[in-house]
């Protein structure tokens, strides 16, 4: 990811989306989960307590049923054959024998009360219970011996309608009853005596002493649920139900067991939250990717646009706003491209114009300078030429009459040579700036070149060969004499350069005439003069066209040949360039405007010759 160097750290749109979804989920789920957890814990505790509070009612219901059954059993026993008579007759063993035979199973014990109201069996019913049987009642009561609580039912024994005693059944409430109650109430059951003695318990914990201590402090309100902890910190809820004189039954439930569902529920809840989070993030991530893809592509396209690439794909999107942004971007980009194209074209035109303007300007300056210099030089040349001719004529006359004085003859011939040179110089000066024949402004360069080749060939017998190539029909806008003078200069120079090295081959000079280079036929006529001489070094090349620049000795060179040639060519709207050939030798290229009504001047086009 691209990170700016500034202080602000940026994240991608996709990351922002995912963070948003994750954050929203966490913000929604965590407090919701905590609230739900608390609610669940409270609800579970409430349910467990309410359930426990119901257990005394179960005991009451059970007791009612059991009491009815016990009363029936007491009645049956009292009705046992011969029992009433045996009691009435005071026959204790007979009465106990009949009573024992009438009881069923180990959960029942016979109870017999003699005519004097004294119990014959143990544990014994209290005197008030016995008294109630005298009135004909069949009481069912709770009681306890030293080791066990019990329920007891007594029925009157009558002989001829007279009360002779009482008989009934005693059902001890031992561990079996506690077990039954435990199964019925889904609780641990502890049977407590009135003094807090633990008779029987289905639970090993809490220790009977702890339970007894705690129970002593409990209120005995109906539906009350109490809490106690054993020394190891285990918590219990407890409810108590009274068992009359037998004491009471305590129902215990371990808090941790009752709330055992809670961690399970928490785990499931956490798992559900985690799955929801992962799913939400996955779906959110997918959606974010889909939604951010066009934005990313847009961002990439804008980056590429900054780098000058106008072709980067811009996405379409089903999301209206994104699609609008994409469309706006495309429009902006194509307008920008169009504007840049227009600007580039305008710029190019401007550069072109500027270039031409500069060229024209320098051409004008050059022409101005040339015409000013030309005027002065022509006047000077004219003024010098005539006196020089007269002095030379006089000197030649003197030279002829000098006789045999060789020293004087040598001096005079040197003076004549110098005067000759001065004359040539003035002639060349005048040539360069002499007004040309206005009627002869067109020539065929190939024809002029052929004449020059003939002339030089004749003049330099045994010198380099001069050949002419190219289109004979081409016409250039220059007077034939002027072109002849220019070509003569170039060919003479070439011949002298070739001849400068006597050891070299005879050498070749070639004049090549070619037509307009551009495809529409417009452009200058080119005349190239190529030689096989030594060419020139850079310093010489840069000064070739300077006036009075020469590398030749005083007699041979004046340094005006190329200067005059360039002046002539320029006066005709052309230009001349010089360069070394790759294969050796020099190349001079003259470019002249083509002749004809449709041909314009070629300008000074600075073509770089190889
Ligand atoms: P000049 O011939 O009197 O020296 P130019 O102006 O004709 O004057 O030539 C100037 C110089 O250019 C010459 O002295 C010569 O050094 C160089 N030059 C001209 N043409 C050639 C050529 N074809 N090869 C080598 N050097 C040349």
Boltz pocket constraint, residues with backbone or C-beta under 6 A from the ligand:
constraints:
  - pocket:
      binder: B
      contacts: [[A, 489], [A, 490], [A, 493], [A, 494], [A, 495], [A, 497], [A, 531], [A, 533], [A, 534], [A, 535], [A, 536], [A, 540], [A, 544], [A, 546], [A, 549], [A, 550], [A, 551], [A, 552], [A, 556], [A, 557], [A, 558], [A, 559], [A, 560], [A, 561], [A, 562], [A, 563], [A, 586]]
      max_distance: 6.0
